[in-house]
Structure formats: C-alpha cells, structure tokens
Amino acid sequence: MHIQEANDWVIFNNITYQIHQISDFNEMCRNFLEQMHLLMDFDGAVFYYSSEQELPQLRHAVCNSYSERVAKEYLDNYQKLDFSRGLLMGGKSMVYRESDVFSEDERMETECYQRFSKAEGFHHSVHILPAFEGKVLAKISFYRRRGQPDFLYDDVFLLDMFKEHLALRTARYYEDRARQHEKLSIHECEERFHLTARETTILGLLMQGLPNDVICAQLTITNNTLKKHILNI
C-alpha cells in the first residue's frame, strides 16, 4: 500500500524513529517486523544479519511468525546455495519480489521454495537487502501464504522507503561491535587518551598482569599513589 493517509505517515515515521533509537539491535529487528504489520499484510517474516567480519555470510535470525528452526536450517545449510547470495555479493541496496526474478513455474521448482517456503506454507515473498558503502548488511524477508495475493509494487515502494534507514542502523551496529572488540596497543592508548608517561608505564605493567605491590616496588611509589594513577587512567 502507498503511504497516503495521515495515520500511515505517523506509523511510518514512528517505525523509522524506532529503527534508529532502539539501542539493542535484536530488539530493533523484532520491533521492526512487528510494527510492519501496521502498514503491510504478511503472514511471516525473518530478519537475517551477521557481523561486519562475516559478511556476506549471515549468522543470526530474528523471526516473526516464522519458524526459528527453519531459519537456522537456512543459515546453516542453504544460504550458500540461495540465488540471492549473488545479490548479497552485489553490494547494492534493493527490494525485490521473487516473482520478479523467476516465473511462477521456475520459482516453484527452486530448492529454496521447496525446502523453505512451501514447507512453511508460504507462497509469495518480498525481500529487503540494505547496503552501506558497497556492502549488503542484512536480508529481511516477508512472506504470504498460498491463497493470498502476491505482494504489490506498492509494498515494494513501501519497503524501499525503509531500506536506507535499515542500512544505516545496521552499519552502526557493526561499527559498534567492531569498536567493542578493538584492541589498542599501549602507544595507541597513550595517544588516544592523552596519558602521561607515568600513566603509560603503569598501564603497560597492569596489562602484563602484575599485582599492585610488584608495580609499586618496581616504580618506587606507594600503593595510594598507584591507585591515583589507575583512577586517572
């Protein structure tokens, strides 16, 4: 559906706000899928993501009316064979329906349809691939059951309005993870945090695992002085 009515715009803006403001990434994914029911009809959805180091390999799934067991099977055994892997490698943000990629007969013969969509009772799907700086960061899929109409171009238009917001939020998540795992050398700590020469020396000894009394003996300082240095660091 096109976002035309004032209420739909309020919902759209609220979902966009939550994409950027919910700090826990898993909760953001879950909230996005739940809130999308307010703007678009679908019977199941899954938000696949990974970490910056593993892309384009997807590792995690947040599900909405979609089997977590099936999502895990896809991640563990099938994604490397999925035709969408080529799109993941493409590095471009996009929204697509599988019916735009295959004819009806071709799609129903694909292993992905047989093993996942058909097995779960889903027949139609539309997908978001949010990308940032030439790298696809996630895959978000929405499904409708057999007997329901296919997703419309209006649905594609709606999801397209979210894809860059999702790309920015996911990129920020990966950057935060990388920063949390970043290991700095003593010299890098000295420069980044403007440590004094004495503080740098003490930091180096602490990182060696030396106990406080040994450090005090080596530097000929009291334990109170050492504690003050540690507090400054």
Secondary structure, 3 states (H helix, E strand, C coil): CCCCCHHHHHHHHHHHHHHHHCCCHHHHHHHHHHHHHHCCCCCEEEEEECCCCCCCCCCEEEEECCCHHHHHHHHHHHHHHCCHHHHHHHCCCEEEEHHHHCCHHHHHHCHHHHHHHCCCCEEEEEEEECEECCEECEEEEEEEECCCCCCCHHHHHHHHHHHHHHHHHHHHHHHHHHHHCCCCCHHHHHHHHCCCHHHHHHHHHHHCCCCHHHHHHHHCCCHHHHHHHHHHC
